[in-house]
């Protein structure tokens, strides 16, 4: 009898375990991450040492402070490189998977509400909905030709119940007029502030009636890359 190991849940891990697991998963995609982290530590550490050593005062105390400052700045630089390369690796792991856009949208946190698969086709094209400061954002992923009609249909449905709120359309992909997966969250955050928090509450109440009329279609449940979970704190929705 064969048994399979269940996917790791980052929420059950310690902070140290999350970092180690993130490094392991990133290493599978980015073989040079260790080298880049080492270089970042040496470069930032050298800069930190130089800054502290240049401060007034010499002797043993100044040397100790310069070493401590160099080590701290080195670790900071190393973690910055690690964070960015881990995020890039997480997007690479998601790219091409069904529901990759929804996984990326999960990085939107405070002030945003994501509803997965508000519209879909039999060919697994899908539309997700984001409600936040820009108003309503419909995010489509799949075949652009099939999505055109699906996006139009969803736009009309949402405008019927929330005609006084702006509706934006975003297509995920690498073609003309599409937004690459790694830039999706930032693109949505840059759509601007057109709806106040109190208005968002009213908007969500209106959308409840629309959502009650549609069947819930769950996404295929693969594990969200640990590094993607870890990046949420660095990309808080505003």
N, C-alpha and C positions, 0 to 999 in steps of 0.2 A: 504494500500500500504506500503510495507516494504522498508526501505532505509538502505544502508550499509555505514559505515564510511570509507572513502578512507584511504589508508595507509599513515602514516606520512612520509613526505619528509624531511630528515635531513638538506638539503641545505636551507630550508625555516625557520629553527629554529634558535633561538639565541643560543649562546654557553651554557648558563645556562640551557636552555630547552633541548639541546642535552644531557647534563650530566644527568639531571633528567630522561629523557626518557631512556637513556642507563642503568641507575641504575634500573629503573622499569623492563625493559626487562631482565636484568641480574638476578634480584631477582626471576623471574619466574623459572629460571633454577638453580640458585645457591642461596639457601635459607640462607646460612650462610655468604653471602658477607658483610652484615652490621657488623657482629661480627669480621670478619677478618680485615675489615677496621678500626674498633675501636682498635683492638689489635695492628695493624700496627702504628696507631697514638700514642698509649701509649708507645710502644717500641721505635720507632724512636724519639718521643718527649722526652722520658727519656734520650736517648743517646745524643740528641742535648743539653738538659739542662745540662747534666754532662760535655760535652765538653766546653760549654761557661762558666760554673761555675768554671771550672778548670783553665781558663785563669787568668793571673795576675790581681790583683785588686779585692777588695771586697766592700761591702757596697750596698746601694740601687741601684746604677747604674748597678753594676755587676749583681744583682738579676734580674733587669728588662731585661737586655740584655740576661741573661740565659733563662728567661721565653719566650722572643720573639724568640730566637734561637730554643728553644724546640718546640714551636708551629709551626714554619716554617718547621722544619725538620719533625715534626709529620705529617703535611699536605702533605709533599713530599712523605713520606712513605705510607700514606693512598692512595694517588693518584696512586702510582706505583702498589700497590695491586689491586686497583680498575681497573686500565687499563688492567692488565694481566688476572684477573678473568673475566672481561667483554669480552675480546677477546676470552677466552676459551668458554664462554657461547654462543657467537655469532657463533662459529664453531659448537657447539653442536646443535644449532637451525638449521643450514644449513645441517648438516650431514644427508644423506639419501634422500635429496630433489633432484629432477631433476635439473641439472645445478648448483649443489653446487660448483663444481670445478671452474666454470666460475665466480661465486660470490666471491670465495676466490681470484681468479686471479685479480679481480678488485682492490685489495690492492696494486698491482704493479703500481707504478706511474712513476716518472721521469726516462726517458731512456728506458721505456718498452712500447710496444704496444701489446694489447691483441685483438685478433679476435675470437669471440665466434662462435662455431659450424661451423667449416670449413668442417666437415664430420659428418655423422650421419647414424643411422639405424632406421628402423621402430619401433624397440623395445626401442628407446630413448637412445641408446648408442651414445656417441658423442665425437668428437675430437675438441679441441680448439687449437689455435695457439698463441704463444707468441714470439715476436721478440725483442731481447735485446742484451746485451753484449755477451751472450753465442752463439748467432746466432739464429737459429730457434728451438723452443721447442714445440713439439706436445704433448698436454696433453689430455689423454683419460680418460673418466669416463663411467662406465657401466659394462657390463659383460665381463670379461677378454677374454673369448674364442671368442666372437663376435668381440671384439676390435682388436684382433690380426690381422685379415685380413684388417679391416678398417684402422688401424695405418700403415700397410704396404702399402696400396693403397695411403694414404695421403703422406707418406714419398717419394714414387716414384714421385708423382705429384710435390712436392716441390723441389726434387733434379733435376727434368728436367729443372726448370726455375732458380734454384740457386745451381748448382752443386758444386760451389766453396765455399759454406758456410756450416758450420757444422749443422747437424740436430740431435736434441736430442729427445728421447721419454720418457714420464713420464706417468705412470698409477696411477690414484688416487684410493686409497682403503686401506684396512687393511691386505691384503694377502701378500704372499711372492713376493718380487720384486715390491711391490706397495708403494706409498707414502701416508701416512695418510693425510686427509684434513688439519688438523691444521699445518702440517709441509710443505705443498705444496709450499707456497711462499718462505720460507727460503730455501727449497731444490733447487728451480729454481735459486734463487739469488747466490747460492753456485756453480753453474755449471761453473763459471769462466768467464773471459773476453777474448773472442776469436775474437770479431768483434769490430772494432772502430766505433765511432759515424758516421763518414762520410760514412763508408761501410754500416751501418745500413740504411742510407738514400737510397743508391743504392739498397739494398736488398728489401726494402719496395716498391720501384718503380717496381722491377721485379715481386713482388707478386701481384701487382694490376691486371696484365693481367690474372693471375691464378684465382683471386677472381672474376673477371668479368664473368667468365665462369660458376660459380656455383650459384644456387639459395640461397637467404638469408633466413635462417631458424631462426626466433626469438625464444629465450628461453621463457618458461612460466614466465610471469612477476609477481612474488611475490615480496613483499617488501624486500629490503636488510636490515638485522638487523641494527638498529641504531648504536649499538656498533661496528659492522664491519666497518661502515662508519667512526666512531670516531677513529678506530685503524689505519687508513691509514697514519696519520701523524707520527705514531711510526714505521712504516715499509716502509719507502720510498725505492723504488727500486733504486739500485745503479749499 
